[in-house]
Amino acid sequence: MGGNISNHDAIDLISRNIDSDISDDSQDEQKKQELNVTKKRKLNCDESDDDDDDDDNDEFPSDFEEIALDDSIISSNNVSQRIDVVTLKNVSSNGSSEKTTDFKLINRLKSSRFSMHCMHMISLMIHLYIRNQWLQDQELQKILKKKLSKDFRKKVKKFFERTKTSKEDDDQVQLAKEFHKFVVNLTRWFQLNFRLEGHGLRHNGYLKDPLNLKSNDYYYNFEPIESLQDFKILYAKQLKGNRDIAVQLFVSLLRGLGFEVRLCFSLPLLGYSLDKADNAIPLNYKKKSHVSNDKDMLFPTYWCEVSSPSTPEIFVVDLFSFTDFADSVSKLTIPSLVKLNHLDKNELIKSSFVNHFEPRGKYQGQMKMWYVVSIDSQNYMLDTSSRYLKNICFRYFPLRCLQYQNQLEHGKKSFIWFKRILMIINGNKYQRKYHVELETLHKLGLINFDKPVFSRLRSSNNFVTPSLLYNNEFIDTSKSKAIGFLKISSSAAKKEPFYYQSSIIKLKTETSWKLLGRQLKPNVEPLKVNNYNPRTIKNKRKHNISIYDENVNTEDIIKQELYSYTQTEPYKAAIINFNNQLPRNKYGNIEIFTRNMIPKGTVVIELPNIVEIMEEHNNHKKKKINY
């Protein structure tokens, strides 16, 4: 993917890699929608997991819909400038606040919106990839460089020649100061000479009525850019366009001068909730000052990161979003790769965070920052979300911690989908120079968070306290260190520790592990013992009858012992006795749940419709009871 590709080639590349994942997940989607309701954590839970089989599935249920990636959905027109609005029928104006008993319809709408959210993510990242290829065009860079004076271009050329030869520390400091002056002067020059007109990339939301697709009340009048030639003639030569085009031309200019620049893109994704905020709002043309030149958008969608050639510094440059010039050019330091504890609040790591790009406080509802992607001149995409976003610790947990949950939240599904697309686009273009920065971003994402409140921990993706654990969850305090302490209530004097959710260990009963083809290691003790509390009426009746059975040990029924994965090992198949008798458990049953549990010396004969035959056979043997 190092060379230039067309829109169709990029779309085909993405579709070939993700169609297999989508098709496998979408087959069982309708069956799992009713079970895909997010559970809230309960304080001091006393219920136990009677139906352990439901939690044994390590694969999370998918809400992806199989949608063909053809020109009718993603074309160059749609990707370039204006994202077409998606319509969904039967969405109430009140959103999720309206009470309804039709849960299937609600789940269907959520699933459809989440599918559109994923498809929107693909189209935006393809748009970024293609637009970044345009910026590498040498003719485009020559057009922009000619607008600068010859003396300035000579100074820049001499500066880069000195950076290659100088090795002393004093020269490095002097070069860093000159580099800062170049970035500031180029930023001010571009702000004064570029003429803003039109609107940049934005999403309008979901339409309530499909007829509004043909209405101009929901669209801004801006023609999409059809080709690179139009990009040169209409915008580069005249130095005009919207805020997004301004940043893109600025990046192309800096790359033409020899600077190492990355184009940053905050994906303006469609939401997947049924709230009012995700619905489309008609434009108000009477208030022209409100909508002209994206003045209503207080935070940027595009900006750039300029790397210093002499020092490990990055300058984050935004041209027109912020009124304060100090916010337009932010200086960051990328620390070297050192071994640090992720719990230590290292100031050097935190110095690489930019706090004014994320909409917070009263601006939080206006724009939402989902993911920030940076792409360099070699078309390598880097996830730099932790540099601009707080409270995203869960994104840097091991992937198994996200996939282990049976009922995965849409926020975690969206991130897994995002990582898949990044891996597909980047391919084998990873280089050693990215390792230092990725390590810094990883540590920054873990330590950069607001102190949680106990009342909000129940719905938190990042942290958990011991009192909010499920009955089948456990935290090993000897291996996991507490991040901090918080008060359960204002009146409570005792503080409770909170941990990362990656510290949670999932537990299962011995029977549940056997269903997965594993057995307990010898001489292991349960990590947790719970009271047996059946959920269904049928199991409750069995439980109540067994209590009064003299032949059954009551302690085995009332108590439920739970074990972790590390306390188990692969099941060792039994051997047939010398009397050619199959080994049985204490209840007289043969335990074969997986293929590695088949006793040695035996063969399993697979017959078609064996389940239906056995059910019919058992029905004939049932005795009729007369009352």
N, C-alpha and C positions, 0 to 999 in steps of 0.2 A: 504493500500500500504506500510505498514511498513516492511513487510517481503520481501524476495527475490522473484523476478519475472523474467520470461524469456522474451526474445525479443518478442515473439508472444503475451504474455499476455500484455506487455506494449503497443504494437501496437493496440491490440483489445481495450484496455482501452481508448486510445485517439480516435480511430475511432468511438466507441459507443457514445461518448459525442459530437463529432463535426459533425457527418454525418447529423444529423437533421438540424443544422445551415446551412451547406453547401447546402443541397438539397433544402431548402426553398429559399435561395438566388439565386441559379443557375437557377431556372425556368424562372425568368424574366430577366436574364442577357442579352440575345440577344436583347430584346426590349429596354433596357436602355443603351446600349453601346453608341448609337449615342448621348445621352444626357449627357454622362459621360465625358465631356470635361471640364477641370478646367477653371473657369472664373478668369480673372485677375482683380484686383481692379483698378478702374479708379479714377483719380484725379478730384474732384469736379463733381461728377456724378449728372446729372440733370434728368436722366431717372427714371421713377417710375415703380413699379411692377404692370403692368396691369393684367397679368395672375397670380394672387395670388394663384391659385390652385396648381401651380407647386411647390410652396414653402411650401405648407401645409403638405407635407408628411415628417414626422419626421424620417422615416427610410431612411438610406442612401443606394444607389444602390450598389449592391455587384458585385465584379469581381472574386469571387471564383468559381472555376470549380469543379464539383463533380468527384473526382478521388478516386478510390477504394484503401484502404490501405491494400494491401495484400503482400505476400512475394515477388512478382515480382517487386514491387516498393521499399519497404523498407525491407531489409533482414539484418541479422546480419553482413554479409560481407560488405554491402553498408554502414551501420551505423558505423561500428567499425573504419575503417581507411580511406577508399577512397570513396568520394562522387561521384557517377557516374555523368558524364556530360550530361546535358539536351540538346537536339537538337530542333531547331525550323527552319522550312522551310521558305523560302522567306524573310529572314532578310537581308537587304542590309548591305554592309560593312560600308557605311557612317552613318548608324543608323538614328537618327531622323533628321539629317541635310539635308537628301535628301528629296526634295519636291515631294509629290505625292498627287493625288486627291482621292485615294482609302482609305478613312478614316475608312471604315469598317475593312479593313485588318489591319490597324495600331492598331485600338482598339482591334481587336482579338489577335494580337501579344502581346500587353500590358497586356491583360487579361490573356493570357497563361503564360506569364513570371511572373505575380503576383501570379498566382496559384502555379507555381513552387517555387516561393519565400516562400509561406506559407507552402508547403509540405516539403521544405528543412528545414524550421524552426522546424517543428515537428520531423523530423528525427534526427536533431542535439540535440534537448532536450531529446529525448529518448536515444540517444547515451550517453549523460552526465549522465542521471539517471542510466543506466545500469553500466557504468564504475565506478560510485561512489559506487555502491553496491559491486563491485569487491574490492574496496579499503578497505572495512570493513571486509574482510576475515581475520580471525585470523592467519591462516597458512601463508598468505602473509606477515602480519605484523611481525611474528616471523622470517621469512627469512631475512627481512630488519634489524630488531633489532640485530640479531646475528652479523651483520657486524660492529656494534659499540663495543667499548671496555666495559668491565664489570664495570670499575670505572666510566665511563661517565653515564652508565645506573643507577648506584647507586646514583649518584649526582642528576639526574633528579627525581628519586623516592623520595629522601629526600626533594627535593624542593617542590614537590606537597604535601607532608605531612605537611610541614611548612605553606603552603598557607591555609590549612584547619584549623589550630590552631591559627595562629597569627591574632591579632585584632588591634594592635597599629599602629599608622600612620608611625612611624619610620621603623617598620618592613615591612610595605607595600611598602615604597620607596625602601628599600633594596631588597625586592623580585622583584620589577619591574626592577631593574638594573640586577639582576641575570637572569631574564627571557629574557632580551634583549641580554645578553651574550650567552645564550643557543641558541637563534634563529640565531644569527650571526655565531656562531661556527658550528652549524649544516648546515647552508647554505654553508659556505666555504668548509666544509668536503664533502658535496654532490657534489659540483662543481668540486672538485679535483678528486673524485673517480668515477664519472659517465662518461661513454664513449659515446659520441654523434655519432650516425650514422643513416642515413635515413632521411626521410622527415615526417613532421607532417601533421595534418589535414589542408586542404586548398581546395578552389574551383577553378576550371579552367575557368568557364564561359560557355557561350552558343556557341555551334558549328554551323558553317554555313552549313556544309555538313554532313549529317547523316553517310556517309561512314567513317568519321574520328573517329567514336566510336570504330572501330576495330584497329585504328592506335595507335602505342605506342608513337607517337610524342607528344601526349597531356596528357600523364600519367607519373607519377613517379613510378619507380619500387620498390614498397614496399608492401609486403604481408600483408593483414589484419589479425588482431588477432581474431582467431576463438573462443577461450574459455578462461576461467579463468586459466585453467591449463597451456595453452601456455603462458599466461601472466606471470605466476610464473617462468616457466622453462627458457623461452627464454630471459626474460628481468629482472625480479627481482633478480634471482640468479646470473646473470652475470653483473648486474648494467650497462646495455647498452640500447640504443634505441634513439628515436628522442626527441625533446624538450618537446613535449606533454607528452610522457611517463615518462620523467624525473620528471616533476611537479607532475604527478599522483603518482609515487612511493614515492616522497618526502612527499606528503600529507599522504599517508598510513603509512610511517615511523613515522611522528609526531603524528598521531592519536594512533599508537601503543604505543608511549611513554606517552600518556596521555594528549597531547595538544588538545585544541579546535581549529580545523582548518576547513576552508571552501575552497572548490575547486571553483575557478572562471573561467568562460568560456566566452570568447568574440565570439559570434556566427559569423562565417565567411559565411554569407548568400549570395546567389545569388541575384543580383540586378533585378529590374523589369523595367528598362528603355530600350530604343532602342539605347543607346549610344554605341560608340565604346569600351568604357572601360569595358562593361559587356560581350564582345565577347571573346571567347577563343583564346589564343595565343600559337603557337607551342613552345615546349621547345627547348632551345639551348644547346645541349649536348657538344658542342665544348668548351664553357666556363664553365668548371666544377666547378671552384671556385665560380661561381655566383649562382649555384643551390645546391651545396653540403650542407647538414645539415641545410637547411633553412636559409642560411646566407643572402638570398635576402629579407627575412621577418624581418624588423627592429623592429617590435612590436610583443609582445607575443599574443598567442591565449589562453594559459592556464597560470594561476598563482594561488597563494593561499593567504588567509588571516588568520593570526594566532592571536587569541584573548588572551590577558593577563588575567590570573586568578585573579590578585590582583587589577588591575587598569582598567578603561574603555579605554583601548588602543588596537589598531589593528596594526599589522605589515603586510604590503603588500609585499610579497616575490616573486620575479621572478628570475629564475636561470641563464638563458643563453642569454636572449635577449639584455640586456643593458650591455655595457662595464664598466660603472661606477658602483662600488659596492654600492654607496649611493643610486642609483636608483633601485638597485636590492632589497634592504631592506628599505622600507619607513615606517616611524612611523606616525600613525594617532591617533587622539584623538576623541572619540565619546562623544559628550556633553550629559549631562543629559537632561531629558525631562522637558523643561521649556516653559512657554507661551511667544512666541516671535512674533512680527509683521513680516510677510513675506517680508515686504519692507525694514526692517532694515538689513543692510549689516553686520551681526554679524560675527566677526572674529572667534569666537569659532566654529560656524557652518562651515565656509569656511576652517577651518584648517583640516577638514576631507575630503578634495578633493585632488586627485592625478592628477597632471597636465601633466605627461610625458608618460601616456599610450595611449592617443588619438593621432592618426596621424594628425598633423596640419602643416600648412605652405607648404613647398615643398614636404613633405611626405604624404600629404592628399590624393593624387591620387593613391598612391601605395596600401594602405590598408584602408578599411572603417570599422569603428566600429559601429555596429548596436545596439546590446543589450549586456549587461554584466549580466550574471546569476551566482549567488553564491549558492552552495549547501553544506549543512552541513552533519554531520554523521548520522542524522535522515532522510536524503533524503528530506529535506525541501528546496525548491528553493526560492531564494530571488532576486528580481530585484535591482541590485546595479549599474545601469547605471549612475545615477547622481553622483556617487563617481568618475567616470572616464571620463564622457562626459559633455561638456558644451552645452548651447543653446538648451535644451530639456524641456523648461518650459511647453509646451503644453501637455506633457505626464502627468503632475500633475494637469491639470484642471479637473473639474468634467466630468464624462463620458458623461453626457448629452450635454455638450458643444461640444464634438467631434461628436456625433451622430446627432446633430440638423441640421448640414449643409446638404443640399440636395445632393450636389455634393462633396462628401468627397474625399480628396486627398489620394493617395496610401500610403503615409507616415503615416497618421493617421489610415488608415485601417490596416496597418501592425501592429501598436502598439495595436489596439483593439484585433487583432488575437493573438498577443503575450500574452496579459493579460488573454485571454480565456484559452490558453494552460497552463499557470501558475496555474490558479484556478483549472483546471482539475487534474493536476499532484499533487498539494499539498493536495487537498481534505480537510480533517478536521484536519490537522496536525499543525494548527496555535497555537502558544503559546504566553503567555504574554511577554516573554523576547524579542520577535521580535518587540514589539510595539515601544520601545524607538528608536531603529535603523531605523525603517520605518518612524517614525516621523522626524528624522534627515535627512534622504534621501529625504523626501518630501520637506522640507524647503530648503535643499541644491539645489535641482533641480529648485526651483523657483527663488532663488537669484543669482545663478551662471550663468551669461550670459554676452556676449560681448555687449557693447552699440550698438544699431542698427543704421543703416544709412537709411535716408529717402527714398533713391532710391530703397532699398531692402525690404522695409516694405510691398510693394505690394504683394510679394510672401512669406512673413513671416508667420510661423505657430504660433508664440509666441505673437507678438505685433501688435498694430494697432493705428492709429491716427484718430482724428475726421474727417479730410479732406478725408480719404480713406474709409469711411463707405459707404455701399450701402444705397439706399433710404429706405429700410425696416429695417435698423439697427440703434440702438440708444445706447448711453452710458450715464448712470446716474452719473453725476459727484458728486452728493451729497453722493452716496454710494460707488463709486469706486474712489480710490485715484490714482493720476498719479504716474507712476514709475519714470519718469524723463522727461527731455525736450531735444529736438533736433532741429537743424536748418533745415528749408525746403530747403534752398540753401545757398551757401557760401555768397551771397550778401545780403540775407535777415537778418535783425536785429532781427526780432521777432522769438521767439522759440515756437514750438508747443509741447504740452504734448503727451506722448504715454502711452498706457494702455495695460494690458493683454487682449488677445482675449476672455478670459472667462468673461470679463466685458461687452461684447456686448449683447444687448437685442434685440431679434427678434420681429418685429412688423408686424401686419396684419390689414387689413381693417375690418370693422364691418361685411361685407358680408363673408369674409374669415373665421372669427371666427364662424359665424353661420353654415358654411359648416362643421365645426368640432364639432358642437353641443354645442356651448358656446354663451353667450350673454353678452353685456356690463353691468357693474355694474351701478347703478343709479348715476348721477351727476359726471361722470368721463370726463376728458378733454383729448383730444388726445396728445400723447407725441410728435408727429411729424405730420406736414401737408405738403404734397408734391403737386406739380403740376401734374395733370393727363396727362400722355403721353403714349397713346396706342402704342403697338409695331406692331401688325398685320395690314395689309391693310384693312381688314374687319372692325376691331374695329376703325380704324382711320376714315373710312367713317361714321360709326355710330356716332362717336364723333363730326365730322364736321356738320352732319345733326342736331344733338341735340342742337348745339350752336344756330342755327337759329330757333329753335322751341320755340314758345311763351309760351307753357304750361309747359316747363321744366325750372327749376331754373338753371341758368348758373353757379352759384357759386358751386352748388353741383357736377357739372361735372368737372369743371376745378380743384378744390381742392380735395385732397384725404387725409382723416384723418386716422391715424394709431394708433393702441393701442397694449399694451403688454399683456402677459398672465395674469399677476397679476391684470389687470384692467377688467378681465372678470370673469364670474361664469358659472356653468352648466346651460344650458337652461331650463327654467321652462315651462313645457307644458301648452298650453292654454286650456281653458274650453269652451265647446260648448255653444252658446247663448241659451236663453230660446226659441227662434224660431227654434232651431235645425239647425242653420246655422254655418258652419265651419268658424273659424276666418281667416281673410285674411289681408295681408299687404296693404300698401297704393296704391300699383299697382293692387290690386285685385287678388293676387296669394296666394296660400297656401304654406307655408314654412315648408317642412318636409325633412330634410337632414340626420338626424340620428334618431334612435329609441326613444331616450328620447324627441324628438320634436313632437311625435305623440299626437294630442289633446286628453285630457281625455274623455273617453266615446266613442271613435272611435276605429276601428280595421282596420289595413292595410291588404288587401287581395292581396297576392302575386300570380300573374298569370304567367305561363311560356310564354316566348317570348313576354312579354308585350311591350318591347321597339320597336320590329319590327312591332307589330300590330299598335302602335300609329304612327310610321313613315309612314306606308302605308296609314293609315286613313288621316293623314295630307296631304299626296301627292294627294289624290283624291279631297281634298277640295280646292286645289290651283287653282286659275283662270288662264286661258290661256290669255296672253296679246299679242295682235296683234300690230305690229309696222307699 
